[in-house]
């Protein structure tokens, strides 16, 4: 049985309110909803549980800066208690004795990032959730992290091929490469399709690479500079990492490959489940089984939502759970409503839960 998340109804209720106000404007029975109403709308994402405690990111509109503020909260006795005050917490993960989240506090570090240097600083909230202290800094623009333990983990890094070219031309001198970037800021040569992504902007030449961190040593795991990885998920026993990847230069393919990686030997296995497919939304059911979304629209030559599948990594058996025809994961076919935030598949005794953007018919 598949149940839509309550968050789905939250998004849909906002839209319904907007339409309702428009319909009743002529009668003056109800006041129209203006922009100020939406400045009060809050969004929840990155909902996680540990030891019976519920944590989440709460987003609030920032009208003055045309942006959103985001902080980490904990649900205590039915009330949302704020744990951070930086207003820029986008994600977090659990450590043995606390919670880690990214936040650059030092002005000199912020200036480096503003000028284009890659740097990610993680802060740690220890048990008791007092003042956060710096836990780790990495000389990369870090995306997702999958933790084996606090000294071993996988992480993704944003890679810019144009800047890498300038860095090579500058013989590895980072400051000289930054100067080249500044000199060329007035124009942009676009050599890839698509060159634009909603919410990200110019993505020509941008990729996401996979790395491994082990006791201070960093190992790149992407074989090709044009490799792009996504949908990382680590098994409960920490022995298998599953992710999607695709390699391209010029025109991006619509499909990708599903990869499993042995976390001890780094041996890869590619899963060719269908002739043409796009994989995502990977979640482990147990150490050997995953639930994931698979879009087969290329194979079937029609525009459709991704379906939900169950894959056994030992036997290779794959079974369809639901075709996703009405309630697709995230932004689905026939809907312009943005689901917002990161949304993973979750499980309970009745089935799976996820965020969809299609209203009931």
Long-range contacts (C-beta under 8 A, 24 or more apart in sequence): 1-350, 1-351, 2-308, 2-321, 2-322, 2-327, 2-351, 2-352, 2-353, 2-354, 3-350, 3-351, 3-352, 3-353, 4-327, 4-353, 4-354, 4-355, 4-356, 5-343, 5-353, 5-354, 5-355, 5-356, 7-44, 7-343, 7-355, 8-339, 8-355, 8-356, 8-357, 11-337, 11-339, 11-340, 11-355, 11-357, 12-337, 12-357, 12-359, 14-38, 14-41, 15-337, 15-359, 35-63, 39-63, 43-340, 43-341, 44-341, 45-340, 45-341, 45-342, 45-343, 46-91, 46-92, 46-341, 46-342, 48-92, 48-94, 50-94, 55-83, 55-92, 55-99, 57-89, 57-90, 57-91, 57-92, 57-341, 58-82, 59-340, 59-341, 62-87, 72-99, 72-101, 72-125, 74-129, 83-125, 83-129, 84-125, 84-132, 91-342, 93-145, 93-147, 94-147, 95-124, 95-135, 95-147, 95-150, 96-149, 96-150, 97-126, 97-127, 98-124, 98-125, 98-126, 98-127, 98-129, 99-124, 99-125, 99-129, 100-124, 100-125, 100-135, 100-136, 101-125, 101-132, 102-142, 103-132, 105-134, 115-178, 116-163, 116-178, 116-181, 117-174, 117-178, 118-157, 118-158, 138-213, 138-218, 140-211, 143-208, 144-232, 146-232, 146-233, 146-234, 146-241, 147-234, 148-234, 148-238, 148-263, 149-238, 151-213, 151-214, 151-215, 151-216, 152-212, 152-213, 152-214, 152-215, 153-212, 153-213, 154-210, 154-211, 154-212, 154-213, 154-221, 154-232, 154-234, 154-241, 154-263, 155-210, 155-211, 155-212, 155-213, 156-208, 156-209, 156-210, 156-211, 156-229, 156-232, 157-208, 157-209, 157-210, 157-211, 158-206, 158-207, 158-208, 159-206, 159-207, 159-208, 159-209, 159-225, 160-205, 160-206, 161-205, 161-206, 161-207, 161-225, 161-226, 162-204, 162-205, 164-225, 191-250, 192-249, 192-250, 192-251, 192-252, 193-250, 193-251, 193-252, 194-252, 210-243, 210-245, 212-266, 221-261, 221-266, 230-256, 230-280, 231-279, 231-280, 231-281, 231-282, 231-292, 232-282, 233-282, 233-283, 233-284, 233-290, 234-263, 234-284, 235-284, 235-287, 235-288, 236-284, 236-286, 236-287, 237-287, 238-263, 239-263, 239-264, 239-287, 240-287, 240-313, 242-282, 242-284, 242-290, 242-313, 243-282, 244-278, 244-279, 244-280, 244-282, 254-278, 254-297, 254-298, 255-298, 258-282, 258-292, 260-313, 271-311, 271-316, 273-309, 273-311, 273-318, 274-299, 275-299, 278-306, 280-306, 281-306, 281-329, 281-344, 281-345, 281-354, 283-344, 283-345, 283-346, 283-347, 285-310, 285-347, 288-312, 288-313, 288-314, 289-313, 291-321, 291-345, 291-347, 291-352, 293-324, 293-329, 303-333, 304-333, 305-329, 305-332, 305-333, 308-345, 308-352, 321-352, 326-358, 326-361, 327-356, 327-358, 328-356, 328-357, 328-358, 329-354, 329-355, 329-356, 330-355, 330-356, 330-357, 331-357, 332-356, 332-357, 332-358, 334-358, 335-359
